[in-house]
Amino acid sequence: MTANSFFSNADVIHAYSRAEAIADGVLVDVTATAAEAGFKIPVAITRAAWADCVEWNGEIEARKAVTQDQSGRLWDVLWMAFLACRGPGDSQRRVFELHRVPREGRGNRPRRVSLVVCIGPGDDPRPVITIMQTDES
């Protein structure tokens, strides 16, 4: 008996849906802004990628002495993801890079970070996009 045949006969004990992940805050739904960037299907970003590359507030801005805002940082992530999706190839998972000012510390020099944009089925067979850090799956 192979592992595939063993697991193909198993019943699902529990499945965690994308809708549940969004409701729980594990994923952040950014579909409305993503549509403005050119995406035609639902887009979410993982909480970890959001915290690292998008999240920004007045306290961080004061500490960094640099003017940024959360909507601009989100736009940067979405635009770079959109460009990665339009590039050559047929992979469902693409790595892309952008520069962002890290939230931690006092430095305000932009640093390069790699993210992944992945397309696949959502809670039903229709495709959705998820943006995540490279160490997330």
C-alpha positions as CSV (number, residue, x, y, z in Angstrom):
1,M,0.0,0.0,0.0
2,T,1.4,3.4,-1.0
3,A,1.1,6.5,1.1
4,N,-1.2,8.1,-1.6
5,S,-3.6,5.1,-1.6
6,F,-3.6,5.1,2.2
7,F,-4.5,8.8,2.4
8,S,-6.9,8.8,-0.5
9,N,-9.3,6.6,1.4
10,A,-9.2,8.7,4.6
11,D,-12.0,10.9,5.7
12,V,-11.3,14.6,6.3
13,I,-11.3,15.3,10.1
14,H,-11.2,19.1,9.8
15,A,-10.7,21.6,7.0
16,Y,-9.8,25.2,7.6
17,S,-11.4,27.3,4.9
18,R,-10.1,30.6,3.4
19,A,-13.2,32.3,4.7
20,E,-12.4,31.1,8.2
21,A,-8.8,32.3,7.9
22,I,-10.0,35.8,6.8
23,A,-12.5,35.9,9.7
24,D,-9.8,34.8,12.2
25,G,-7.3,37.4,10.9
26,V,-4.8,34.8,9.6
27,L,-5.4,36.2,6.1
28,V,-6.2,39.9,5.3
29,D,-8.7,40.3,2.4
30,V,-7.3,43.0,0.1
31,T,-9.5,42.3,-2.9
32,A,-10.9,45.8,-3.3
33,T,-7.5,47.5,-3.5
34,A,-6.1,44.6,-5.6
35,A,-8.9,45.1,-8.1
36,E,-7.6,48.7,-8.5
37,A,-4.1,47.3,-9.2
38,G,-5.5,45.0,-12.0
39,F,-6.4,41.8,-10.2
40,K,-9.6,40.2,-11.4
41,I,-9.9,37.5,-8.7
42,P,-10.0,37.7,-4.8
43,V,-6.6,38.5,-3.2
44,A,-5.6,38.0,0.4
45,I,-2.3,38.5,2.2
46,T,-1.1,36.5,5.2
47,R,-1.0,38.2,8.5
48,A,2.8,37.8,8.7
49,A,3.4,39.4,5.3
50,W,0.9,42.2,6.2
51,A,2.8,42.9,9.5
52,D,6.2,43.0,7.7
53,C,5.4,44.9,4.5
54,V,2.1,46.8,4.9
55,E,1.2,47.6,8.6
56,W,2.0,51.2,9.5
57,N,0.6,53.7,12.0
58,G,1.4,57.1,13.5
59,E,3.6,55.6,16.3
60,I,5.8,53.8,13.8
61,E,6.0,56.9,11.6
62,A,7.0,59.1,14.6
63,R,9.8,56.6,15.5
64,K,11.0,56.3,12.0
65,A,10.8,60.0,11.1
66,V,9.6,59.0,7.7
67,T,6.3,59.7,6.1
68,Q,4.5,56.6,4.8
69,D,1.0,55.2,5.1
70,Q,-0.5,51.8,5.2
71,S,-2.5,52.2,1.9
72,G,0.7,53.2,0.0
73,R,2.6,50.3,1.4
74,L,-0.3,47.9,0.5
75,W,-0.3,49.4,-3.0
76,D,3.4,48.7,-3.4
77,V,3.0,45.1,-2.4
78,L,0.0,44.6,-4.7
79,W,1.6,46.3,-7.7
80,M,4.8,44.2,-7.5
81,A,2.7,41.1,-7.1
82,F,0.7,42.1,-10.1
83,L,3.8,42.6,-12.2
84,A,5.1,39.2,-11.0
85,C,1.9,37.5,-12.2
86,R,2.2,39.1,-15.6
87,G,5.7,37.9,-16.1
88,P,6.6,35.0,-18.4
89,G,6.0,31.4,-17.2
90,D,3.2,29.3,-16.0
91,S,4.0,28.7,-12.4
92,Q,1.3,29.0,-9.8
93,R,3.8,30.3,-7.3
94,R,6.0,33.3,-8.1
95,V,8.6,35.0,-5.9
96,F,8.9,38.8,-6.2
97,E,10.9,41.5,-4.4
98,L,10.2,45.0,-3.2
99,H,11.8,47.5,-0.9
100,R,10.0,48.6,2.3
101,V,11.0,50.4,5.4
102,P,11.0,47.8,8.2
103,R,8.7,48.6,11.1
104,E,11.2,47.4,13.7
105,G,14.0,49.6,15.0
106,R,14.7,53.2,14.3
107,G,16.3,53.0,10.9
108,N,14.3,54.4,8.0
109,R,16.4,53.0,5.1
110,P,14.3,50.8,2.8
111,R,15.3,47.1,2.7
112,R,14.7,44.5,0.1
113,V,12.2,41.7,1.0
114,S,11.0,38.7,-1.0
115,L,7.4,37.7,-1.1
116,V,5.4,35.0,-2.9
117,V,2.2,35.3,-4.9
118,C,0.4,32.1,-5.3
119,I,-2.8,31.3,-7.3
120,G,-4.9,28.3,-6.6
121,P,-8.5,27.2,-5.7
122,G,-10.2,28.9,-2.8
123,D,-13.0,27.4,-0.8
124,D,-14.5,26.3,-4.1
125,P,-12.8,25.5,-7.4
126,R,-12.7,29.2,-8.4
127,P,-9.1,30.7,-8.3
128,V,-7.9,33.0,-5.6
129,I,-4.5,34.7,-4.9
130,T,-2.6,34.6,-1.7
131,I,0.5,36.8,-1.0
132,M,2.8,35.5,1.7
133,Q,6.3,35.4,3.0
134,T,8.8,33.0,1.3
135,D,8.8,30.7,4.4
136,E,5.0,30.3,4.5
137,S,3.1,27.7,2.5
